[in-house]
Amino acid sequence: MQKRILVVDDDSMNLMRTKMILSKTYDVVLVRSGIEALNTLKREKMDLVLLDIEMPKMNGITTFERLKEFDSDTPVIFLTA
């Protein structure tokens, strides 16, 4: 079974590029906001989260803090332009 990576970025071009690069090796799930990321992570297990720092409404740092309240095991790598 492929490892699952959640990619969180408000830029659709970044999401598509990341999926193109990683989808040959990983099951890639794309979301466009911190809120979507949290909802996804409450429902589904991921092996890694790639998280953009600069996003509207809820930035990556706040998303990370809220994520760690209910999931302290999933590794997170922060991304920024």
N, C-alpha and C positions, 0 to 999 in steps of 0.2 A: 504494500500500500504506500502511495506517495505521501510525503510530508506535506502539510498544509500551511500555506503562508497567507496571512491577511495583509493586504496592502491598503493603507489609508492615506488618501491624498485628495485634495479638492481640485487638482488639475487633471483633467481627463487624459491629456496627452502623456503625462507622467505615468498614469495608471496603465495605459495601453503599452507604453514602452517597457515598463516593468513586467507586465504579463508576457509580452513577446520574449523577453530574455529568460524568464524563470519557468514558463509553463512546460518546457520540454522535460524538466526534471521534477517540478513541484506542482501540486494542485494549488492554484492561485485564486484567491477570493479578493475581489476589489470592492471597496466602499469609498464614498466621497466625503465623509464627515466623521468627526469623533463620535457623534451620537449613533450613527450607523455602525461604527466599529464596536461600541459597547453593546449594542443590541445583538450584533452578530456573535460576539464573544460570550454572551450569556446563553446563547442557543447552541453554539458549535465549538468544538475543540480545535484550536490552532496550534501548530508547532512553533510558529514565529510570527511576530507582528512587525511590519515595516511601517513606521508612523511618521508622517510629515509633521514638522513643528508648527509651521505657519499656516493655519486654516482659520476661516471665519467662524464666528459663534463659539466654538470650543476648540482651542488650540491643542497641539499635540501634548504639551506638558499636562494640561488639565485632563485630557483624555487618559494619559498614562496614570495619573494619580487616581482617577476613578476606577480604572481597570484593576489596579493593584488592590482595591478594596474588596474585590470578589475573586480575583485570579492572580495569585502571586507567583505562579509557576511559569507562565508563558513568557519567553524572552522577547524583549522589545528592542528594535534598533531604530533610532531617530534619523530622519532624513530631512534635508533642507536644500533649497536651491543655492 
